[in-house]
């Protein structure tokens, strides 16, 4: 048995959502999804090494914990070339140390190395502040109404 993964891919202005059934190891999954990233020395150094994926590569995907799956998903996301990355709750399932590492990896790879933009939806303000230049704070009633602030610096945006 394998594992079911949900992927989001954007081509120009068209968005595709699809499910992929994965049977095999993490290495098999990486080879099927991010071949260019695997061949890129900087990607391996700035993304894969800090996220410690070398320890996971020989494991069966179906045997991974939630935090391990989250790290694998982040590697696949960042290994997929894009102009803008939309990342929802990258800290889910991660311990405190891994959250900071993921924040640093996203900022270092997407912004500093690739010169791209990342929109990150995050409820952990510490993690958000570790990777953000500016934030947008939403207020309102979930599922009913919402108001967004204009992008502001971290100090002005910290209303908590």
RODRENMAR-55594 format. One line per 2 residues: number of its first residue (from 1); their letters; for each residue y, x, z of N, C-alpha, C, O, CB. Coordinates in steps of 0.02 Angstrom, whole numbers, m for minus. Glycine has a CB too. Example, Ala and Ser with C-alpha at 12.3 -4.5 7.8 and 13.67 -1.06 7.14 Angstrom:
2
1 = as = m284,660,390,m225,615,390,m165,660,390,m166,712,423,m224,565,452 ~ m112,642,354,m53,684,357,2,645,394,57,670,402,m30,704,286
REM end
This chain:
160
1 = xx = m59,42,0,0,0,0,62,44,0,62,99,27,0,m47,60 ~ 115,19,m30,178,55,m32,232,19,7,217,m21,51,201,66,m103
3 = xx = 293,34,m10,350,3,23,396,m28,m29,398,m6,m86,388,54,67 ~ 431,m79,m9,477,m114,m53,548,m88,m39,571,m91,18,473,m191,m43
5 = xx = 582,m63,m89,650,m38,m82,697,m80,m124,679,m102,m179,654,36,m102 ~ 756,m90,m99,808,m127,m134,859,m77,m158,884,m37,m119,840,m181,m88
7 = xx = 874,m79,m223,922,m33,m252,980,m70,m284,971,m126,m308,888,12,m303 ~ 1037,m40,m284,1097,m66,m315,1122,m12,m363,1133,45,m342,1152,m85,m261
9 = xx = 1130,m30,m425,1155,18,m474,1212,m13,m513,1211,m73,m527,1098,41,m523 ~ 1261,27,m528,1319,4,m565,1326,43,m630,1326,105,m629,1383,10,m523
11 = xx = 1330,9,m685,1345,39,m749,1409,7,m774,1411,m53,m787,1286,29,m800 ~ 1461,47,m782,1528,22,m800,1547,m32,m750,1553,m19,m691,1529,m5,m873
13 = xx = 1557,m93,m775,1577,m146,m729,1520,m196,m718,1531,m250,m690,1638,m183,m757 ~ 1460,m178,m738,1403,m222,m729,1361,m196,m671,1349,m136,m666,1360,m227,m794
15 = xx = 1341,m240,m628,1303,m221,m569,1232,m247,m575,1221,m303,m597,1336,m247,m504 ~ 1184,m206,m556,1115,m225,m558,1085,m217,m489,1095,m166,m456,1076,m183,m610
17 = xx = 1048,m266,m467,1011,m262,m405,938,m268,m423,919,m311,m462,1033,m318,m354 ~ 896,m225,m396,826,m232,m411,783,m205,m354,806,m166,m313,809,m195,m475
19 = xx = 722,m228,m352,674,m205,m303,626,m158,m336,607,m168,m394,637,m265,m271 ~ 606,m107,m300,558,m59,m325,502,m53,m274,515,m44,m214,590,10,m340
21 = xx = 442,m58,m297,384,m50,m253,364,23,m255,347,49,m308,325,m97,m275 ~ 364,56,m198,351,127,m194,285,140,m158,277,121,m100,408,164,m160
23 = xx = 239,172,m191,178,195,m160,178,270,m168,182,296,m224,113,161,m191 ~ 175,306,m114,174,378,m119,218,410,m67,237,378,m17,196,400,m188
25 = xx = 234,473,m78,272,511,m30,347,506,m42,370,480,m93,250,584,m32 ~ 384,531,7,457,534,0,475,578,m61,521,562,m98,491,562,65
27 = xx = 439,633,m70,451,676,m128,441,637,m193,481,644,m240,404,737,m127 ~ 388,595,m197,377,554,m256,437,508,m268,459,500,m325,312,512,m248
29 = xx = 462,478,m215,519,433,m220,581,471,m245,616,447,m289,534,400,m152 ~ 594,529,m216,651,570,m238,644,588,m312,693,584,m350,658,633,m195
31 = xx = 585,609,m333,575,629,m403,584,570,m450,604,578,m507,505,659,m412 ~ 568,510,m426,575,450,m468,647,426,m472,665,390,m519,532,394,m441
33 = xx = 689,445,m423,756,416,m421,814,465,m428,866,447,m455,765,381,m357 ~ 806,527,m406,863,573,m406,845,643,m432,857,693,m398,892,580,m335
35 = xx = 815,646,m490,794,710,m518,852,759,m524,844,818,m510,763,699,m586 ~ 911,735,m545,968,780,m553,989,808,m486,1007,867,m481,1027,743,m586
37 = xx = 988,767,m434,1006,790,m367,958,843,m341,979,892,m310,1008,731,m319 ~ 894,834,m355,844,882,m333,855,950,m366,841,1002,m337,774,857,m348
39 = xx = 880,949,m428,891,1011,m465,958,1044,m447,969,1102,m465,889,997,m540 ~ 1001,1008,m413,1068,1033,m395,1066,1069,m328,1054,1038,m276,1119,974,m393
41 = xx = 1077,1135,m329,1075,1175,m268,1125,1151,m216,1109,1150,m156,1088,1248,m285 ~ 1185,1132,m238,1236,1108,m191,1215,1042,m159,1229,1031,m100,1303,1101,m227
43 = xx = 1184,997,m197,1160,934,m169,1109,947,m115,1111,917,m61,1131,889,m225 ~ 1063,993,m129,1012,1009,m79,1043,1039,m17,1022,1025,39,960,1057,m108
45 = xx = 1095,1081,m26,1127,1114,30,1172,1067,70,1171,1068,132,1168,1173,4 ~ 1213,1026,36,1262,984,69,1236,916,91,1265,885,136,1321,974,24
47 = xx = 1182,893,61,1157,826,77,1087,829,108,1076,807,164,1155,782,14 ~ 1040,857,71,971,855,94,957,898,155,920,877,200,926,876,38
49 = xx = 985,958,158,972,1002,215,999,973,280,962,970,329,1003,1070,203 ~ 1063,951,283,1088,923,346,1051,859,368,1045,846,428,1161,908,340
51 = xx = 1026,821,320,989,760,337,915,773,350,877,727,363,997,709,281 ~ 896,836,347,829,859,364,774,822,325,723,803,354,817,851,437
53 = xx = 785,813,261,736,777,221,675,820,203,623,793,184,768,752,158 ~ 681,887,210,623,929,194,564,912,241,506,920,222,641,1004,200
55 = xx = 580,889,302,528,870,350,494,804,330,439,789,352,558,863,420 ~ 527,766,288,502,700,269,466,700,202,427,654,188,558,650,267
57 = xx = 477,750,160,455,748,90,380,738,82,359,707,33,475,811,56 ~ 339,764,127,267,756,121,239,692,151,180,677,145,233,814,151
59 = xx = 282,654,185,260,592,218,256,534,170,294,531,121,307,575,276 ~ 211,488,184,206,426,146,268,383,162,287,377,220,140,388,162
61 = xx = 297,354,112,357,313,122,341,256,170,383,239,212,382,284,55 ~ 283,227,165,265,170,207,259,188,281,258,144,324,200,139,184
63 = xx = 254,254,296,246,275,366,312,294,400,311,311,459,198,334,369 ~ 368,291,364,432,312,392,460,263,442,449,202,437,482,323,336
65 = xx = 495,289,492,530,246,540,594,219,508,611,238,452,547,286,605 ~ 628,175,543,690,147,516,743,200,504,777,198,453,717,95,563
67 = xx = 751,246,551,801,300,543,783,347,486,827,370,450,807,339,607 ~ 719,361,479,697,405,424,709,371,357,732,402,309,622,423,431
69 = xx = 693,306,353,707,268,291,781,267,275,801,272,217,680,196,297 ~ 823,261,327,895,260,317,919,326,288,959,326,241,932,245,384
71 = xx = 894,382,314,913,447,288,890,456,216,927,483,175,884,503,331 ~ 830,433,200,805,436,131,849,393,85,866,415,30,731,412,127
73 = xx = 868,334,107,911,290,67,979,322,55,1007,316,0,920,221,102 ~ 1007,355,105,1072,388,97,1067,445,47,1112,454,6,1097,415,165
75 = xx = 1012,484,50,1002,538,1,998,509,m70,1028,537,m116,937,577,17 ~ 962,455,m79,956,425,m145,1023,398,m168,1042,407,m227,904,368,m144
77 = xx = 1060,366,m124,1127,341,m142,1172,397,m164,1202,394,m218,1158,304,m82 ~ 1177,450,m124,1222,505,m140,1197,547,m199,1237,581,m232,1231,550,m79
79 = xx = 1133,544,m213,1105,579,m270,1112,542,m336,1093,567,m388,1033,593,m258 ~ 1138,481,m332,1150,440,m392,1223,448,m413,1267,428,m376,1133,365,m379
81 = xx = 1236,478,m471,1306,488,m491,1345,423,m496,1321,374,m524,1309,524,m558 ~ 1406,423,m469,1449,364,m470,1521,386,m464,1535,441,m438,1430,314,m414
83 = xx = 1567,345,m486,1639,358,m476,1660,334,m407,1703,365,m375,1680,323,m531 ~ 1630,279,m384,1646,250,m319,1580,233,m285,1536,202,m316,1692,187,m326
85 = xx = 1574,253,m223,1515,237,m184,1532,182,m135,1581,188,m98,1487,299,m147 ~ 1493,129,m134,1500,74,m86,1439,78,m40,1383,63,m61,1506,3,m122
87 = xx = 1451,98,22,1397,111,69,1404,64,129,1455,66,164,1396,186,91 ~ 1354,23,140,1356,m26,193,1316,m2,253,1255,7,248,1329,m94,169
89 = xx = 1349,8,309,1319,26,373,1271,86,369,1212,79,385,1281,m33,401 ~ 1296,143,348,1251,201,344,1224,224,411,1175,261,414,1287,259,311
91 = xx = 1255,202,466,1232,224,532,1174,182,559,1146,198,611,1289,221,581 ~ 1156,127,525,1103,83,550,1038,122,558,1015,156,513,1093,24,501
93 = xx = 1009,115,618,944,146,631,947,220,649,895,251,660,901,138,573 ~ 1007,249,653,1013,320,668,1035,332,740,1069,290,769,1063,352,620
95 = xx = 1013,389,768,1036,406,835,1107,436,830,1132,447,775,988,455,869 ~ 1138,448,887,1208,471,890,1220,534,850,1269,538,812,1229,482,962
97 = xx = 1177,583,858,1185,646,822,1179,637,746,1218,665,708,1133,697,846 ~ 1130,597,725,1120,584,654,1179,546,624,1197,557,566,1055,545,642
99 = xx = 1210,502,663,1268,464,639,1325,511,620,1356,504,567,1292,414,692 ~ 1339,559,663,1392,607,649,1374,650,588,1416,663,546,1406,652,710
101 = xx = 1311,671,585,1288,711,527,1297,672,462,1321,699,412,1214,732,536 ~ 1276,608,462,1283,567,402,1357,559,383,1374,563,324,1251,497,414
103 = xx = 1400,549,432,1471,543,418,1498,606,385,1535,603,336,1511,528,483 ~ 1478,664,412,1500,728,383,1473,737,313,1508,761,269,1479,786,428
105 = xx = 1409,720,303,1378,727,237,1413,684,185,1428,707,130,1303,709,241 ~ 1426,621,202,1459,576,154,1528,603,136,1545,606,77,1466,505,184
107 = xx = 1566,622,186,1634,647,173,1631,712,133,1669,721,84,1672,658,239 ~ 1588,758,152,1583,823,119,1559,815,47,1588,846,2,1536,869,157
109 = xx = 1507,774,35,1479,769,m32,1522,726,m78,1539,747,m133,1408,741,m29 ~ 1539,666,m56,1574,619,m99,1646,641,m110,1668,645,m168,1572,549,m70
111 = xx = 1682,653,m58,1754,666,m63,1769,739,m78,1800,754,m129,1789,645,2 ~ 1746,784,m35,1764,855,m42,1731,888,m102,1765,921,m141,1746,892,20
113 = xx = 1666,880,m110,1630,914,m165,1638,878,m232,1654,909,m282,1557,920,m147 ~ 1625,812,m232,1624,775,m295,1692,747,m316,1702,730,m375,1575,718,m290
115 = xx = 1739,743,m269,1805,716,m286,1804,642,m302,1846,618,m340,1835,753,m343 ~ 1757,606,m273,1749,534,m286,1774,495,m225,1798,524,m177,1674,516,m302
117 = xx = 1768,430,m230,1790,385,m176,1729,352,m145,1682,333,m179,1839,332,m203 ~ 1732,343,m79,1680,307,m44,1712,250,m4,1758,262,36,1639,354,3
119 = xx = 1688,190,m14,1705,133,28,1646,124,75,1590,109,52,1722,67,m14 ~ 1657,132,139,1603,128,188,1617,71,235,1669,67,267,1596,194,226
121 = xx = 1569,25,240,1573,m30,287,1536,m6,350,1477,10,348,1542,m97,258 ~ 1572,m3,405,1544,26,466,1573,m9,527,1633,m19,531,1556,101,469
123 = xx = 1530,m26,575,1553,m56,637,1559,m5,693,1588,m20,745,1505,m111,658 ~ 1533,54,683,1537,108,732,1602,146,719,1607,185,672,1475,156,728
125 = xx = 1653,133,762,1719,162,750,1718,238,755,1757,271,720,1769,134,799 ~ 1676,266,797,1671,339,802,1647,368,735,1676,416,711,1623,360,859
127 = xx = 1596,338,707,1571,361,642,1624,350,588,1635,394,546,1506,326,623 ~ 1655,292,588,1706,278,538,1763,328,543,1789,351,491,1734,206,547
129 = xx = 1783,346,603,1838,393,611,1818,464,591,1860,503,570,1864,392,682 ~ 1753,480,596,1729,546,577,1730,557,502,1732,614,479,1660,557,604
131 = xx = 1728,503,463,1725,512,390,1785,484,353,1788,490,292,1663,481,364 ~ 1831,453,387,1884,416,353,1951,452,353,1969,487,401,1891,349,384
133 = xx = 1988,440,300,2059,459,298,2101,399,319,2150,406,355,2079,485,228 ~ 2080,341,294,2114,279,309,2062,225,321,2005,230,297,2163,258,252
135 = xx = 2082,173,357,2035,118,370,2069,51,355,2131,46,356,2010,120,442 ~ 2028,2,342,2050,m68,334,2014,m106,390,1953,m105,395,2033,m97,262
137 = xx = 2053,m140,432,2024,m178,487,2026,m252,468,2077,m278,446,2063,m165,554 ~ 1969,m285,478,1963,m356,464,1963,m395,529,1931,m375,578,1899,m372,423
139 = xx = 2001,m449,530,2001,m493,589,1985,m564,565,1992,m580,506,2070,m490,626 ~ 1965,m606,612,1949,m675,594,1885,m697,626,1860,m667,673,1946,m683,519
141 = xx = 1858,m751,598,1795,m780,622,1742,m766,570,1749,m787,513,1802,m856,637 ~ 1688,m732,589,1635,m715,541,1610,m777,504,1593,m828,535,1578,m681,577
143 = xx = 1607,m772,438,1581,m826,397,1629,m884,387,1613,m931,351,1519,m851,426 ~ 1688,m881,419,1735,m937,413,1799,m914,379,1818,m941,327,1750,m966,482
145 = xx = 1834,m866,409,1896,m841,379,1905,m769,399,1881,m746,450,1957,m884,401 ~ 1943,m733,356,1951,m661,367,2018,m638,340,2041,m661,288,1893,m622,334
147 = xx = 2049,m593,378,2112,m563,356,2103,m487,359,2080,m461,410,2172,m587,400 ~ 2122,m453,306,2117,m380,303,2186,m349,310,2235,m374,282,2083,m357,238
149 = xx = 2189,m293,347,2252,m256,350,2257,m213,288,2208,m202,253,2255,m213,415 ~ 2316,m189,275,2323,m139,223,2292,m74,249,2288,m66,310,2399,m128,201
151 = xx = 2271,m28,206,2242,34,231,2293,71,275,2350,81,256,2221,79,172 ~ 2269,91,334,2312,126,382,2274,187,408,2214,194,399,2332,79,441
153 = xx = 2311,232,440,2281,290,471,2236,270,529,2237,213,551,2334,338,495 ~ 2197,318,553,2149,303,606,2181,282,671,2156,237,706,2106,363,618
155 = xx = 2237,313,689,2270,295,752,2297,224,749,2286,185,796,2327,345,768 ~ 2332,207,696,2360,139,690,2306,86,684,2314,30,706,2407,134,630
157 = xx = 2249,105,653,2196,56,641,2150,45,700,2112,m4,700,2155,79,584 ~ 2153,87,750,2109,79,808,2137,26,854,2176,40,900,2101,147,845
159 = xx = 2117,m36,842,2140,m93,882,2089,m112,935,2095,m165,965,2155,m152,837 ~ 2041,m70,946,1986,m87,992,2000,m66,1062,1958,m77,1106,1922,m56,969
REM end
